C-alpha cells in the first residue's frame, strides 16, 4: 500500500544512522514494529494483578505432561 507521508528529514536520518538500517523504508518498518510491540507490552502489563491465579496450579507438573 503506497502512502505519502511528511516526515521530519533530520529525525529520519538520525533514526537510519542510530538503527544502522540500510534504507529509510527499513527504518520506518523497524520503528513501526517496535511501536506495536511496545503497545502490546503495555497492554499486557495492565493485566498484572487483574487475573486471578489458582494457588494449586503446579506449572512443573504441567511441564512433565508434555
Residue pairs with C-beta under 8 A, 6 or more apart in sequence:
7 28
12 24
12 27
12 28
15 21
15 27
15 31
16 23
16 24
16 27
19 27
19 30
19 31
21 27
21 30
